[in-house]
Amino acid sequence: MLEPVKDATGAPFWEYAARGELRVQACADCGELRFPPRPCCPHCQSFAEKWRPVSGRGRVWSYVVPHPPLLPDYAAQAPYNVVVVELEEAPRIRLVGNLVTVAGAPLDSLDPGRIRIGARVHVVFADGLPQWVLS
């Protein structure tokens, strides 16, 4: 299994995910939510930050179903889906993940024919990674 790259700016995202919490970075001055995390607010240029919990509800904004040849760690599970989810309370924030049947299910657990742009989803966690299930 591939591990996410955890830089200093994004490390809190993964720490919260390991506890089963979906949080995104927010500017501590203007309150604007932002993802991916970055040191400076693109709206007010403040360096003050906090991590705000979000509901974990959203909609499928886009998706792709990769087929082999792939990275060896993923080839055995192909074809599987990769979704881009637009968060309900912050539509400009879009998170990448996999749509599965239940938390921890294999990446190929959901029939790709069931995926639709605009489908409502919610976050679940498996081994510290956010995944998505149909709502």
KOLFI-216152 format. One record per residue: x, y, z of N, C-alpha, C, O in turn; residue in one letter. Coordinates in nm, 2 decimals, padded with zeros to 4 digits. Last residue first. Layout:
n_px  n_py  n_pz  ca_px  ca_py  ca_pz  c_px  c_py  c_pz  o_px  o_py  o_pz  residu
X  Y  Z  X  Y  Z  X  Y  Z  X  Y  Z  a
...
This chain:
n_px  n_py  n_pz  ca_px  ca_py  ca_pz  c_px  c_py  c_pz  o_px  o_py  o_pz  residu
-02.42  00.80  00.01  -02.51  00.83  00.12  -02.65  00.78  00.08  -02.74  00.80  00.16  s
-02.14  00.59  -00.07  -02.26  00.66  -00.11  -02.36  00.68  00.01  -02.37  00.60  00.09  l
-01.83  00.68  00.09  -01.93  00.58  00.06  -02.06  00.66  00.01  -02.07  00.78  00.04  v
-01.47  00.73  00.08  -01.61  00.78  00.06  -01.71  00.66  00.03  -01.67  00.57  -00.03  w
-01.20  00.77  00.30  -01.26  00.71  00.19  -01.40  00.76  00.18  -01.44  00.83  00.27  q
-00.90  00.88  00.45  -01.04  00.91  00.42  -01.08  00.83  00.29  -01.01  00.82  00.20  p
-00.69  00.67  00.65  -00.72  00.73  00.51  -00.86  00.76  00.50  -00.95  00.67  00.53  l
-00.65  00.53  00.88  -00.61  00.67  00.87  -00.63  00.74  00.74  -00.59  00.85  00.72  g
-00.77  00.28  00.83  -00.62  00.29  00.85  -00.57  00.44  00.83  -00.47  00.46  00.77  d
-01.04  00.44  00.70  -00.98  00.31  00.72  -00.83  00.33  00.72  -00.76  00.38  00.63  a
-01.34  00.63  00.74  -01.19  00.62  00.75  -01.15  00.47  00.76  -01.22  00.39  00.83  f
-01.57  00.81  00.53  -01.54  00.71  00.63  -01.39  00.70  00.64  -01.32  00.75  00.55  v
-01.78  01.07  00.42  -01.65  01.02  00.45  -01.66  00.91  00.55  -01.74  00.91  00.64  v
-02.05  01.04  00.18  -01.99  01.09  00.31  -01.87  01.01  00.34  -01.84  00.90  00.29  h
-02.23  01.16  -00.11  -02.14  01.07  -00.04  -02.10  01.13  00.09  -02.13  01.24  00.12  v
-02.45  01.19  -00.39  -02.42  01.23  -00.25  -02.33  01.12  -00.18  -02.36  01.00  -00.19  r
-02.35  01.24  -00.72  -02.40  01.15  -00.62  -02.36  01.20  -00.48  -02.24  01.25  -00.46  a
-02.24  01.41  -00.91  -02.34  01.46  -00.83  -02.39  01.37  -00.72  -02.47  01.42  -00.64  g
-02.18  01.15  -01.14  -02.14  01.28  -01.10  -02.26  01.34  -01.02  -02.38  01.33  -01.07  i
-02.20  00.82  -01.01  -02.26  00.92  -01.09  -02.20  01.06  -01.04  -02.19  01.08  -00.92  r
-02.14  00.47  -01.00  -02.09  00.60  -00.97  -02.15  00.71  -01.07  -02.16  00.68  -01.19  i
-02.21  00.22  -01.07  -02.30  00.29  -00.97  -02.25  00.43  -00.95  -02.33  00.50  -00.88  r
-02.02  00.11  -01.24  -02.14  00.15  -01.30  -02.24  00.23  -01.20  -02.34  00.29  -01.25  g
-01.82  00.02  -01.07  -01.80  00.15  -01.13  -01.93  00.20  -01.19  -01.95  00.32  -01.21  p
-01.91  -00.13  -00.77  -01.92  -00.14  -00.92  -01.91  00.00  -00.98  -01.99  00.08  -00.94  d
-01.68  -00.13  -00.51  -01.80  -00.07  -00.56  -01.80  -00.08  -00.72  -01.70  -00.04  -00.78  l
-01.43  -00.25  -00.45  -01.55  -00.31  -00.39  -01.68  -00.25  -00.45  -01.79  -00.31  -00.44  s
-01.17  -00.19  -00.52  -01.26  -00.23  -00.63  -01.40  -00.28  -00.58  -01.47  -00.35  -00.65  d
-01.05  -00.13  -00.28  -01.07  -00.02  -00.38  -01.17  -00.06  -00.49  -01.23  00.03  -00.55  l
-01.20  -00.31  -00.01  -01.11  -00.30  -00.12  -01.15  -00.19  -00.22  -01.26  -00.15  -00.23  p
-01.31  -00.14  00.29  -01.34  -00.23  00.17  -01.23  -00.21  00.07  -01.17  -00.10  00.06  a
-01.29  00.06  00.48  -01.19  -00.05  00.47  -01.21  -00.15  00.36  -01.12  -00.24  00.35  g
-01.63  00.13  00.50  -01.49  00.16  00.54  -01.40  00.04  00.54  -01.43  -00.06  00.59  a
-01.80  00.00  00.21  -01.79  00.03  00.35  -01.65  00.06  00.38  -01.56  00.04  00.31  v
-01.77  00.04  -00.07  -01.90  00.00  -00.02  -01.91  00.03  00.13  -02.01  00.07  00.18  t
-01.60  00.35  -00.19  -01.60  00.21  -00.15  -01.74  00.17  -00.09  -01.82  00.26  -00.07  v
-01.42  00.57  -00.37  -01.56  00.54  -00.33  -01.57  00.39  -00.31  -01.54  00.31  -00.40  l
-01.13  00.74  -00.28  -01.19  00.62  -00.34  -01.33  00.61  -00.29  -01.36  00.63  -00.17  n
-01.02  01.08  -00.34  -01.02  00.95  -00.26  -01.08  00.84  -00.35  -01.09  00.85  -00.47  g
-00.97  01.42  -00.30  -00.95  01.30  -00.39  -00.95  01.18  -00.30  -00.89  01.18  -00.19  v
-01.18  01.70  -00.25  -01.08  01.60  -00.19  -01.08  01.48  -00.29  -01.19  01.44  -00.34  l
-01.22  02.05  -00.28  -01.24  01.91  -00.34  -01.14  01.82  -00.30  -01.02  01.85  -00.31  r
-01.37  02.34  -00.20  -01.28  02.24  -00.16  -01.32  02.11  -00.21  -01.43  02.06  -00.20  i
-01.58  02.49  -00.29  -01.45  02.51  -00.36  -01.35  02.42  -00.31  -01.24  02.41  -00.37  r
-01.79  02.42  -00.11  -01.79  02.37  -00.25  -01.66  02.39  -00.33  -01.63  02.32  -00.42  p
-01.82  02.36  00.18  -01.72  02.44  00.12  -01.70  02.39  -00.02  -01.60  02.32  -00.05  a
-02.01  02.19  00.28  -02.01  02.32  00.33  -01.90  02.41  00.28  -01.89  02.53  00.31  e
-01.97  01.96  00.10  -02.10  02.03  00.12  -02.09  02.17  00.17  -02.15  02.26  00.11  e
-01.69  01.92  -00.11  -01.75  01.93  00.02  -01.88  02.01  00.03  -01.88  02.12  -00.03  l
-01.66  01.71  -00.38  -01.68  01.85  -00.34  -01.75  01.86  -00.21  -01.86  01.80  -00.19  e
-01.43  01.47  -00.46  -01.55  01.50  -00.38  -01.55  01.65  -00.35  -01.46  01.70  -00.29  v
-01.33  01.26  -00.70  -01.31  01.40  -00.65  -01.44  01.44  -00.59  -01.54  01.45  -00.66  v
-01.23  00.92  -00.70  -01.33  01.02  -00.70  -01.27  01.16  -00.65  -01.18  01.16  -00.57  v
-01.13  00.64  -00.86  -01.08  00.75  -00.79  -01.18  00.87  -00.81  -01.21  00.91  -00.92  v
-01.20  00.29  -00.87  -01.24  00.43  -00.89  -01.15  00.52  -00.81  -01.10  00.49  -00.70  n
-01.05  00.01  -01.05  -01.11  00.07  -00.93  -01.14  00.22  -00.96  -01.10  00.27  -01.06  y
-01.00  -00.30  -01.22  -01.03  -00.15  -01.22  -01.09  -00.11  -01.09  -01.17  -00.18  -01.03  p
-00.74  -00.33  -00.98  -00.80  -00.26  -01.09  -00.90  -00.35  -01.16  -00.89  -00.48  -01.16  a
-00.60  -00.46  -00.78  -00.73  -00.42  -00.75  -00.81  -00.35  -00.87  -00.92  -00.32  -00.85  q
-00.35  -00.52  -00.89  -00.43  -00.63  -00.85  -00.58  -00.59  -00.82  -00.67  -00.67  -00.82  a
-00.24  -00.26  -00.92  -00.28  -00.34  -01.04  -00.37  -00.45  -01.00  -00.47  -00.48  -01.08  a
-00.13  -00.13  -00.70  -00.27  -00.11  -00.73  -00.32  -00.20  -00.84  -00.45  -00.21  -00.86  y
00.14  -00.18  -00.68  00.05  -00.19  -00.55  -00.10  -00.18  -00.58  -00.18  -00.22  -00.50  d
00.24  -00.13  -00.94  00.22  -00.27  -00.89  00.13  -00.28  -00.77  00.05  -00.38  -00.76  p
00.06  00.12  -01.12  00.16  00.09  -01.02  00.13  -00.05  -00.96  00.02  -00.09  -00.94  l
-00.08  -00.04  -01.42  -00.08  00.06  -01.31  00.04  00.03  -01.22  00.12  -00.06  -01.25  l
-00.22  -00.11  -01.74  -00.11  -00.12  -01.64  -00.11  -00.01  -01.54  -00.13  00.11  -01.58  p
-00.54  -00.15  -01.58  -00.40  -00.18  -01.59  -00.35  -00.13  -01.73  -00.43  -00.12  -01.82  p
-00.75  00.15  -01.54  -00.73  00.01  -01.57  -00.58  -00.02  -01.59  -00.51  00.07  -01.61  h
-00.93  00.38  -01.34  -00.81  00.34  -01.40  -00.81  00.19  -01.43  -00.87  00.11  -01.35  p
-01.19  00.57  -01.36  -01.17  00.43  -01.33  -01.05  00.38  -01.41  -01.05  00.35  -01.53  v
-01.27  00.89  -01.21  -01.20  00.81  -01.32  -01.19  00.67  -01.27  -01.19  00.64  -01.15  v
-01.48  01.17  -01.15  -01.42  01.04  -01.12  -01.35  00.99  -01.24  -01.38  01.03  -01.35  y
-01.62  01.46  -00.98  -01.56  01.40  -01.10  -01.51  01.26  -01.05  -01.49  01.23  -00.93  s
-01.78  01.51  -00.76  -01.76  01.62  -00.86  -01.70  01.56  -00.99  -01.74  01.61  -01.10  w
-02.00  01.38  -00.55  -01.90  01.34  -00.65  -01.89  01.45  -00.75  -01.99  01.47  -00.82  v
-02.05  01.57  -00.26  -02.10  01.52  -00.38  -01.98  01.48  -00.47  -01.88  01.54  -00.47  r
-02.06  01.54  00.10  -02.03  01.60  -00.02  -02.10  01.54  -00.14  -02.18  01.45  -00.13  g
-01.97  01.54  00.45  -02.07  01.52  00.34  -02.03  01.59  00.22  -01.97  01.70  00.22  r
-01.80  01.61  00.64  -01.76  01.49  00.57  -01.87  01.45  00.46  -01.86  01.35  00.40  g
-01.82  01.84  00.80  -01.92  01.73  00.81  -01.88  01.60  00.75  -01.92  01.49  00.79  s
-01.51  01.95  00.95  -01.62  01.96  00.85  -01.71  01.83  00.86  -01.66  01.73  00.91  v
-01.32  02.13  01.19  -01.39  02.01  01.15  -01.50  02.04  01.04  -01.56  02.14  01.05  p
-01.04  02.32  01.11  -01.18  02.32  01.14  -01.24  02.19  01.10  -01.22  02.14  00.99  r
-00.74  02.44  01.23  -00.80  02.32  01.16  -00.94  02.30  01.20  -00.97  02.27  01.32  w
-00.59  02.76  01.16  -00.65  02.66  01.25  -00.71  02.55  01.17  -00.73  02.56  01.05  k
-00.34  03.02  01.13  -00.42  02.90  01.08  -00.49  02.83  01.19  -00.44  02.84  01.31  e
-00.18  03.30  01.00  -00.25  03.24  01.11  -00.34  03.13  01.06  -00.41  03.15  00.96  a
-00.08  03.45  00.80  -00.01  03.32  00.82  -00.08  03.25  00.94  -00.03  03.14  00.98  f
-00.28  03.62  00.55  -00.25  03.59  00.69  -00.17  03.46  00.70  -00.20  03.36  00.62  s
-00.39  03.69  00.31  -00.24  03.67  00.32  -00.19  03.66  00.46  -00.08  03.68  00.49  q
-00.65  03.67  00.25  -00.61  03.79  00.32  -00.46  03.79  00.35  -00.41  03.88  00.41  c
-00.66  03.45  00.06  -00.76  03.56  00.05  -00.71  03.69  00.13  -00.73  03.80  00.08  h
-00.48  03.25  00.09  -00.48  03.32  -00.04  -00.57  03.44  -00.05  -00.57  03.51  -00.14  p
-00.28  03.24  00.38  -00.42  03.25  00.33  -00.42  03.32  00.19  -00.36  03.43  00.18  c
00.01  03.03  00.39  -00.05  03.16  00.38  -00.19  03.16  00.33  -00.22  03.08  00.23  c
00.08  02.75  00.39  00.12  02.84  00.50  00.05  02.98  00.50  00.04  03.03  00.61  p
-00.19  02.52  00.31  -00.07  02.60  00.27  -00.04  02.70  00.38  -00.13  02.73  00.47  r
-00.37  02.23  00.23  -00.32  02.32  00.33  -00.20  02.40  00.27  -00.12  02.35  00.19  p
-00.57  02.24  -00.08  -00.48  02.18  00.01  -00.42  02.28  00.11  -00.43  02.40  00.08  p
-00.80  02.42  00.11  -00.74  02.29  00.09  -00.69  02.28  -00.05  -00.77  02.32  -00.14  f
-00.95  02.64  00.35  -00.87  02.61  00.23  -00.81  02.47  00.23  -00.78  02.41  00.34  r
-01.19  02.87  00.46  -01.15  02.74  00.45  -01.06  02.72  00.33  -01.08  02.78  00.23  l
-01.16  03.19  00.62  -01.17  03.11  00.49  -01.12  02.97  00.50  -01.00  02.95  00.54  e
-01.12  03.34  00.84  -01.21  03.23  00.85  -01.22  03.15  00.73  -01.29  03.04  00.73  g
-00.94  03.55  00.88  -01.06  03.58  00.80  -01.16  03.46  00.80  -01.28  03.48  00.75  c
-00.77  03.43  01.08  -00.81  03.57  01.08  -00.94  03.60  01.00  -01.03  03.66  01.05  d
-00.72  03.17  01.05  -00.76  03.21  01.18  -00.80  03.36  01.19  -00.86  03.40  01.28  a
-00.83  02.99  00.77  -00.75  03.11  00.82  -00.80  03.15  00.95  -00.93  03.16  00.97  c
-00.82  02.63  00.80  -00.89  02.76  00.79  -00.80  02.87  00.83  -00.71  02.85  00.91  a
-00.79  02.30  00.68  -00.73  02.42  00.73  -00.82  02.54  00.70  -00.88  02.55  00.60  q
-01.03  02.05  00.78  -00.95  02.13  00.67  -00.90  02.25  00.74  -00.95  02.30  00.84  v
-01.09  01.72  00.89  -01.07  01.86  00.92  -01.00  01.93  00.80  -00.92  01.86  00.74  r
-01.24  01.44  00.99  -01.21  01.52  00.86  -01.21  01.66  00.90  -01.31  01.72  00.94  l
-01.13  01.19  01.20  -01.19  01.32  01.19  -01.15  01.38  01.05  -01.03  01.37  01.01  e
-01.00  00.95  01.28  -01.13  00.94  01.22  -01.21  01.08  01.21  -01.33  01.08  01.21  g
-00.74  00.98  01.35  -00.84  00.97  01.46  -00.98  00.96  01.41  -01.08  00.97  01.49  r
-00.62  01.01  01.11  -00.59  00.89  01.18  -00.68  00.87  01.30  -00.70  00.76  01.35  a
-00.72  01.26  01.05  -00.77  01.15  00.97  -00.74  01.02  01.05  -00.83  00.93  01.05  a
-00.55  01.42  01.21  -00.69  01.41  01.24  -00.76  01.29  01.17  -00.84  01.22  01.23  y
-00.31  01.36  01.08  -00.32  01.33  01.23  -00.47  01.32  01.26  -00.51  01.23  01.34  e
-00.35  01.46  00.83  -00.33  01.32  00.84  -00.35  01.28  00.99  -00.39  01.17  01.02  w
-00.37  01.74  00.88  -00.48  01.67  00.81  -00.47  01.52  00.84  -00.58  01.46  00.87  f
-00.12  01.80  01.00  -00.24  01.79  01.08  -00.36  01.72  01.02  -00.44  01.66  01.08  p
00.05  01.79  00.77  00.06  01.69  00.87  -00.07  01.68  00.96  -00.11  01.58  00.99  a
00.07  02.00  00.58  -00.04  01.91  00.57  -00.05  01.80  00.68  -00.15  01.73  00.69  g
00.32  02.12  00.66  00.19  02.20  00.64  00.07  02.12  00.65  -00.03  02.15  00.71  t
00.51  01.92  00.65  00.48  01.99  00.78  00.34  02.06  00.77  00.27  02.06  00.87  a
00.38  01.63  00.45  00.47  01.75  00.48  00.43  01.82  00.60  00.32  01.79  00.66  d
00.35  01.32  00.37  00.30  01.41  00.49  00.41  01.52  00.51  00.51  01.50  00.58  k
00.21  01.14  00.13  00.32  01.22  00.16  00.27  01.32  00.26  00.18  01.39  00.24  v
00.05  00.82  00.21  00.05  00.96  00.17  00.17  01.04  00.20  00.24  01.00  00.30  p
00.18  00.51  00.08  00.15  00.60  00.20  00.14  00.74  00.15  00.21  00.78  00.05  e
00.05  00.22  -00.08  00.13  00.35  -00.09  00.08  00.43  00.03  -00.03  00.43  00.07  l
00.08  -00.12  00.00  00.00  00.00  00.00  00.09  00.12  00.00  00.19  00.13  00.07  m
